[in-house]
Amino acid sequence: MDPGLAFGKVLRVVRTEAGLTQEQLALAAGVDRSFVSMVERGVNQPTIRMIFRFAAALGVAPSRLVELTEAKVLLS
């Protein structure tokens, strides 16, 4: 699986587990909701800065998002 697509799938799962909507995550991370949607669909690729902002908004370590993405890529 493409890492960008895998990250998007991970972001969606972690976001929903945190009980956040795309809008709530976007507000907490300081981005537009459409950007969150595009990342989750694998259309846009987040920078390392954005990974850190998403992680902070979700209350997880940035390394956790990368770790989950890596596992998804390797298992596909």
KAHU-V699163 format. One line per field, one symbol per residue. phi: phi as a letter, one per 20 degrees, with the letter a starting at -180 (. if undefined). A space follows every 10 residues. Layout:
phi->???
This chain:
phi->.fgfffffff gfffffffmd egfffgffem cfgffggfff enfddfffgf ffffgffemc fgfffffffg ffffee
